[in-house]
């Protein structure tokens, strides 16, 4: 069944006062509602960097939530992806390219 999903992330470096898990999820639900969607699963990689790895083939190895999101997209199970900001999805051109392609 197709569904709208969300993705939240915060790296270790963001820990000093940036947007909380709860605040990110609230924004996702509000965005989905504004777009006529009901938010289903929220994938997350808390405490994980969204930046480039030194090895592009390893760029997503440390982000299991993002890999699950990509699998759901590639399987055609997702109608929309919501995130607090695009940099929460990733700071890596490789990761954003994979998402766009999916």
C-alpha positions in Angstrom: 0.0 0.0 0.0 1.4 3.4 -1.0 1.9 5.9 1.8 3.5 9.3 2.6 6.5 9.0 4.8 8.8 11.2 6.7 12.5 11.3 7.4 14.2 12.9 10.4 17.9 13.1 11.2 20.3 14.9 13.5 24.0 14.4 13.6 26.2 14.4 16.7 27.4 17.9 15.7 23.8 19.2 15.7 23.2 18.2 19.3 23.7 21.7 20.8 20.2 23.1 20.6 19.1 22.3 17.1 15.6 21.0 16.2 14.4 18.1 18.4 13.0 14.8 17.2 9.5 15.9 18.4 9.7 19.2 16.6 10.8 17.6 13.4 8.0 15.1 13.6 5.4 17.8 14.2 6.6 19.7 11.2 6.4 16.5 9.1 2.8 15.9 10.1 1.8 19.5 9.4 3.5 19.4 6.0 1.8 16.2 5.1 -1.6 17.5 6.2 -1.1 20.7 4.1 -0.5 18.6 1.1 -3.5 16.4 1.7 -1.5 13.4 2.9 -1.6 11.3 6.1 1.9 10.7 7.3 2.7 7.0 7.8 6.1 5.8 8.8 8.8 8.2 9.9 12.3 6.9 9.1 15.1 8.3 11.2 18.8 8.3 11.7 19.3 10.1 15.0 23.0 10.9 15.8 24.1 10.2 12.3 25.9 12.6 10.0 24.3 13.4 6.6 27.6 14.4 5.0 29.7 12.7 2.4 31.9 9.8 3.3 35.4 9.6 2.0 34.2 6.6 -0.1 31.0 7.2 -2.1 30.1 3.5 -2.0 30.1 3.7 1.8 28.3 7.1 2.0 25.0 5.5 3.2 26.4 2.6 5.2 25.9 4.4 8.5 22.3 5.6 7.8 20.0 2.6 8.1 16.8 4.8 8.2 17.8 6.4 4.9 18.5 3.0 3.3 15.1 1.8 4.4 13.5 5.0 3.0 15.3 4.4 -0.4 14.1 0.8 -0.4 10.5 1.9 0.1 10.8 4.5 -2.6 12.5 2.1 -5.1 9.7 -0.5 -4.4 7.1 2.1 -5.3 5.5 2.1 -1.9 5.8 5.8 -1.2 3.6 8.7 -2.5 5.6 11.5 -0.9 8.6 12.1 1.4 8.5 14.9 4.0 11.4 16.3 5.9 11.9 19.3 8.2 14.6 20.7 5.8 16.4 19.2 2.8 19.7 19.1 4.8 18.0 16.7 7.3 17.7 14.2 4.4 21.4 14.6 3.8 24.3 16.9 3.1 25.8 14.4 0.6 25.3 14.9 -3.1 25.4 11.1 -3.4 22.6 10.6 -0.9 20.4 13.4 -2.4 21.0 12.0 -5.9 20.0 8.5 -4.8 16.8 10.0 -3.3 16.0 12.0 -6.4 16.6 9.0 -8.6 14.3 6.8 -6.5 
